[in-house]
Structures are given as C-alpha cells and as structure tokens.
Amino acid sequence: MIVIRKSETADTRSCDFSQVTKEQLLKSSEQHIDDVDKGIQFFISLLNMVSADHDSDKLWGIDSFHSDFIT
C-alpha cells in the first residue's frame, strides 16, 4: 500500500499561483515526484509478484499442457 499526500500547490491548473512561494512550489514538486516514485515502485512490486507465478501450471502440469499442445 502507498500513501499519497494531498498537495494544494503542486497542480498549476488548480492552485492560486499568486499565493504560492518558490519554496512552497519546490517542496510540493519534490513531494509530487516522491509520490509518483512510490506509485511506480508499488506497481513494480505487484508485477514482480505475478511474474513469479506466470504460466507455472505449464511446469507442474506438463502432461496436461503437452496434451493440449499437440491437439
């Protein structure tokens, strides 16, 4: 599970730019980059989990797989 914190200033489409300092923008941008990285790392971990089991039935059920394969 990942936690994404809400940022009031990172989205230039919805924040009041006249109220955001350069320091706030920097902090929000760093937070955004960190949150995106957490999301990507989360999906990588899920892909790693499912890849370990992918097509394992072809190995433990090789007789059945071969039978289906040749028909």
Distance bins in CASP14 RR format, pairs under 12 A and 6 or more apart:
PFRMAT RR
TARGET T0000
AUTHOR 0000-0000-0000
RMODE 2
METHOD distances of the structure
MODEL  1
1 38 0 0 0 0 1 0 0 0 0 0 0
1 39 0 0 0 0 0 1 0 0 0 0 0
1 41 0 0 0 0 0 1 0 0 0 0 0
1 42 1 0 0 1 0 0 0 0 0 0 0
1 45 0 0 0 0 0 1 0 0 0 0 0
1 46 0 0 0 0 0 1 0 0 0 0 0
2 34 0 0 0 0 0 1 0 0 0 0 0
2 35 1 0 0 1 0 0 0 0 0 0 0
2 36 0 0 0 0 0 1 0 0 0 0 0
2 37 0 0 0 0 1 0 0 0 0 0 0
2 38 1 0 1 0 0 0 0 0 0 0 0
2 39 1 0 1 0 0 0 0 0 0 0 0
2 40 0 0 0 0 1 0 0 0 0 0 0
2 41 1 0 0 1 0 0 0 0 0 0 0
2 42 1 0 1 0 0 0 0 0 0 0 0
2 43 0 0 0 0 1 0 0 0 0 0 0
2 44 0 0 0 0 0 1 0 0 0 0 0
2 45 0 0 0 0 1 0 0 0 0 0 0
2 46 0 0 0 0 0 1 0 0 0 0 0
3 31 0 0 0 0 0 1 0 0 0 0 0
3 34 0 0 0 0 0 1 0 0 0 0 0
3 35 0 0 0 0 1 0 0 0 0 0 0
3 38 1 0 0 1 0 0 0 0 0 0 0
3 39 0 0 0 0 0 1 0 0 0 0 0
3 42 0 0 0 0 0 1 0 0 0 0 0
4 10 0 0 0 0 0 1 0 0 0 0 0
4 31 0 0 0 0 1 0 0 0 0 0 0
4 32 0 0 0 0 1 0 0 0 0 0 0
4 34 0 0 0 0 1 0 0 0 0 0 0
4 35 1 0 1 0 0 0 0 0 0 0 0
4 36 0 0 0 0 1 0 0 0 0 0 0
4 37 0 0 0 0 0 1 0 0 0 0 0
4 38 1 0 0 1 0 0 0 0 0 0 0
4 39 1 0 0 1 0 0 0 0 0 0 0
4 42 0 0 0 0 0 1 0 0 0 0 0
5 27 0 0 0 0 0 1 0 0 0 0 0
5 28 0 0 0 0 1 0 0 0 0 0 0
5 30 0 0 0 0 0 1 0 0 0 0 0
5 31 1 0 0 1 0 0 0 0 0 0 0
5 32 0 0 0 0 1 0 0 0 0 0 0
5 34 0 0 0 0 1 0 0 0 0 0 0
5 35 1 0 0 1 0 0 0 0 0 0 0
5 38 0 0 0 0 0 1 0 0 0 0 0
6 14 0 0 0 0 0 1 0 0 0 0 0
6 15 0 0 0 0 0 1 0 0 0 0 0
6 28 0 0 0 0 0 1 0 0 0 0 0
6 31 0 0 0 0 1 0 0 0 0 0 0
6 32 0 0 0 0 0 1 0 0 0 0 0
6 35 0 0 0 0 1 0 0 0 0 0 0
7 14 0 0 0 0 0 1 0 0 0 0 0
7 15 0 0 0 0 1 0 0 0 0 0 0
7 20 0 0 0 0 0 1 0 0 0 0 0
7 24 0 0 0 0 1 0 0 0 0 0 0
7 25 0 0 0 0 0 1 0 0 0 0 0
7 26 0 0 0 0 0 1 0 0 0 0 0
7 27 0 0 0 0 1 0 0 0 0 0 0
7 28 1 0 1 0 0 0 0 0 0 0 0
7 29 0 0 0 0 1 0 0 0 0 0 0
7 30 0 0 0 0 0 1 0 0 0 0 0
7 31 1 0 1 0 0 0 0 0 0 0 0
7 32 1 0 0 1 0 0 0 0 0 0 0
7 33 0 0 0 0 0 1 0 0 0 0 0
7 34 0 0 0 0 0 1 0 0 0 0 0
7 35 0 0 0 0 1 0 0 0 0 0 0
7 36 0 0 0 0 0 1 0 0 0 0 0
8 14 0 0 0 0 1 0 0 0 0 0 0
8 15 1 0 0 1 0 0 0 0 0 0 0
8 16 0 0 0 0 1 0 0 0 0 0 0
8 17 0 0 0 0 0 1 0 0 0 0 0
8 19 0 0 0 0 1 0 0 0 0 0 0
8 20 0 0 0 0 1 0 0 0 0 0 0
8 24 0 0 0 0 1 0 0 0 0 0 0
8 25 0 0 0 0 0 1 0 0 0 0 0
8 27 0 0 0 0 0 1 0 0 0 0 0
8 28 1 0 0 1 0 0 0 0 0 0 0
8 31 0 0 0 0 0 1 0 0 0 0 0
8 32 0 0 0 0 0 1 0 0 0 0 0
9 15 1 0 1 0 0 0 0 0 0 0 0
9 16 0 0 0 0 1 0 0 0 0 0 0
9 17 0 0 0 0 1 0 0 0 0 0 0
9 18 0 0 0 0 0 1 0 0 0 0 0
9 19 0 0 0 0 1 0 0 0 0 0 0
9 20 1 0 1 0 0 0 0 0 0 0 0
9 21 0 0 0 0 1 0 0 0 0 0 0
9 22 0 0 0 0 0 1 0 0 0 0 0
9 23 0 0 0 0 0 1 0 0 0 0 0
9 24 1 0 1 0 0 0 0 0 0 0 0
9 25 1 0 0 1 0 0 0 0 0 0 0
9 26 0 0 0 0 1 0 0 0 0 0 0
9 27 0 0 0 0 1 0 0 0 0 0 0
9 28 1 0 1 0 0 0 0 0 0 0 0
9 29 0 0 0 0 1 0 0 0 0 0 0
9 30 0 0 0 0 0 1 0 0 0 0 0
9 31 0 0 0 0 1 0 0 0 0 0 0
9 32 0 0 0 0 1 0 0 0 0 0 0
10 17 0 0 0 0 0 1 0 0 0 0 0
10 20 0 0 0 0 1 0 0 0 0 0 0
10 24 0 0 0 0 1 0 0 0 0 0 0
10 25 1 0 0 1 0 0 0 0 0 0 0
10 26 0 0 0 0 0 1 0 0 0 0 0
10 27 0 0 0 0 1 0 0 0 0 0 0
10 28 1 1 0 0 0 0 0 0 0 0 0
10 29 1 0 0 1 0 0 0 0 0 0 0
10 30 0 0 0 0 1 0 0 0 0 0 0
10 31 1 0 0 1 0 0 0 0 0 0 0
10 32 1 0 1 0 0 0 0 0 0 0 0
10 33 0 0 0 0 1 0 0 0 0 0 0
10 34 0 0 0 0 0 1 0 0 0 0 0
10 35 0 0 0 0 1 0 0 0 0 0 0
10 36 0 0 0 0 0 1 0 0 0 0 0
11 17 0 0 0 0 0 1 0 0 0 0 0
11 20 0 0 0 0 0 1 0 0 0 0 0
11 25 0 0 0 0 0 1 0 0 0 0 0
11 28 0 0 0 0 1 0 0 0 0 0 0
11 29 0 0 0 0 0 1 0 0 0 0 0
11 31 0 0 0 0 0 1 0 0 0 0 0
11 32 0 0 0 0 1 0 0 0 0 0 0
12 20 0 0 0 0 1 0 0 0 0 0 0
12 25 0 0 0 0 1 0 0 0 0 0 0
12 28 0 0 0 0 0 1 0 0 0 0 0
12 29 0 0 0 0 0 1 0 0 0 0 0
12 32 0 0 0 0 0 1 0 0 0 0 0
14 20 0 0 0 0 0 1 0 0 0 0 0
15 21 0 0 0 0 0 1 0 0 0 0 0
15 24 0 0 0 0 1 0 0 0 0 0 0
15 25 0 0 0 0 1 0 0 0 0 0 0
15 28 0 0 0 0 1 0 0 0 0 0 0
16 24 0 0 0 0 0 1 0 0 0 0 0
17 24 0 0 0 0 0 1 0 0 0 0 0
17 25 0 0 0 0 1 0 0 0 0 0 0
17 28 0 0 0 0 0 1 0 0 0 0 0
19 25 0 0 0 0 0 1 0 0 0 0 0
20 26 0 0 0 0 0 1 0 0 0 0 0
20 27 0 0 0 0 0 1 0 0 0 0 0
20 28 1 0 0 1 0 0 0 0 0 0 0
20 29 0 0 0 0 0 1 0 0 0 0 0
21 27 0 0 0 0 1 0 0 0 0 0 0
21 28 0 0 0 0 0 1 0 0 0 0 0
22 28 0 0 0 0 0 1 0 0 0 0 0
22 29 0 0 0 0 0 1 0 0 0 0 0
23 29 0 0 0 0 0 1 0 0 0 0 0
23 30 0 0 0 0 0 1 0 0 0 0 0
24 30 0 0 0 0 0 1 0 0 0 0 0
24 31 0 0 0 0 0 1 0 0 0 0 0
25 31 0 0 0 0 0 1 0 0 0 0 0
25 32 0 0 0 0 0 1 0 0 0 0 0
26 32 0 0 0 0 0 1 0 0 0 0 0
26 33 0 0 0 0 0 1 0 0 0 0 0
27 33 0 0 0 0 0 1 0 0 0 0 0
27 34 0 0 0 0 0 1 0 0 0 0 0
28 34 0 0 0 0 0 1 0 0 0 0 0
28 35 0 0 0 0 0 1 0 0 0 0 0
29 35 0 0 0 0 0 1 0 0 0 0 0
29 36 0 0 0 0 0 1 0 0 0 0 0
30 36 0 0 0 0 0 1 0 0 0 0 0
30 37 0 0 0 0 0 1 0 0 0 0 0
31 37 0 0 0 0 0 1 0 0 0 0 0
31 38 0 0 0 0 0 1 0 0 0 0 0
32 38 0 0 0 0 0 1 0 0 0 0 0
32 39 0 0 0 0 0 1 0 0 0 0 0
33 39 0 0 0 0 0 1 0 0 0 0 0
33 40 0 0 0 0 0 1 0 0 0 0 0
34 40 0 0 0 0 0 1 0 0 0 0 0
34 41 0 0 0 0 0 1 0 0 0 0 0
35 41 0 0 0 0 0 1 0 0 0 0 0
35 42 0 0 0 0 0 1 0 0 0 0 0
36 42 0 0 0 0 0 1 0 0 0 0 0
36 43 0 0 0 0 0 1 0 0 0 0 0
37 43 0 0 0 0 0 1 0 0 0 0 0
37 44 0 0 0 0 0 1 0 0 0 0 0
38 44 0 0 0 0 0 1 0 0 0 0 0
38 45 0 0 0 0 0 1 0 0 0 0 0
39 45 0 0 0 0 1 0 0 0 0 0 0
39 46 0 0 0 0 0 1 0 0 0 0 0
40 46 0 0 0 0 0 1 0 0 0 0 0
40 47 0 0 0 0 0 1 0 0 0 0 0
41 47 0 0 0 0 0 1 0 0 0 0 0
41 48 0 0 0 0 0 1 0 0 0 0 0
42 48 0 0 0 0 0 1 0 0 0 0 0
42 49 0 0 0 0 0 1 0 0 0 0 0
43 49 0 0 0 0 0 1 0 0 0 0 0
43 50 0 0 0 0 0 1 0 0 0 0 0
44 50 0 0 0 0 0 1 0 0 0 0 0
44 51 0 0 0 0 0 1 0 0 0 0 0
45 51 0 0 0 0 0 1 0 0 0 0 0
45 52 0 0 0 0 0 1 0 0 0 0 0
46 52 0 0 0 0 0 1 0 0 0 0 0
46 53 0 0 0 0 0 1 0 0 0 0 0
47 53 0 0 0 0 0 1 0 0 0 0 0
47 54 0 0 0 0 1 0 0 0 0 0 0
48 54 0 0 0 0 0 1 0 0 0 0 0
50 56 0 0 0 0 0 1 0 0 0 0 0
53 59 0 0 0 0 0 1 0 0 0 0 0
53 60 0 0 0 0 0 1 0 0 0 0 0
55 61 0 0 0 0 0 1 0 0 0 0 0
55 62 0 0 0 0 0 1 0 0 0 0 0
55 65 0 0 0 0 1 0 0 0 0 0 0
56 62 0 0 0 0 0 1 0 0 0 0 0
56 65 0 0 0 0 0 1 0 0 0 0 0
57 63 0 0 0 0 0 1 0 0 0 0 0
57 64 0 0 0 0 1 0 0 0 0 0 0
57 65 1 0 0 1 0 0 0 0 0 0 0
57 68 0 0 0 0 0 1 0 0 0 0 0
58 64 0 0 0 0 1 0 0 0 0 0 0
58 65 1 0 1 0 0 0 0 0 0 0 0
58 66 0 0 0 0 1 0 0 0 0 0 0
58 67 0 0 0 0 0 1 0 0 0 0 0
58 68 0 0 0 0 1 0 0 0 0 0 0
58 69 0 0 0 0 1 0 0 0 0 0 0
59 65 0 0 0 0 1 0 0 0 0 0 0
59 66 0 0 0 0 0 1 0 0 0 0 0
61 67 0 0 0 0 1 0 0 0 0 0 0
61 68 0 0 0 0 0 1 0 0 0 0 0
61 69 0 0 0 0 0 1 0 0 0 0 0
62 68 0 0 0 0 0 1 0 0 0 0 0
62 69 0 0 0 0 1 0 0 0 0 0 0
63 69 0 0 0 0 0 1 0 0 0 0 0
63 70 0 0 0 0 0 1 0 0 0 0 0
64 70 0 0 0 0 0 1 0 0 0 0 0
64 71 0 0 0 0 0 1 0 0 0 0 0
65 71 0 0 0 0 0 1 0 0 0 0 0
END
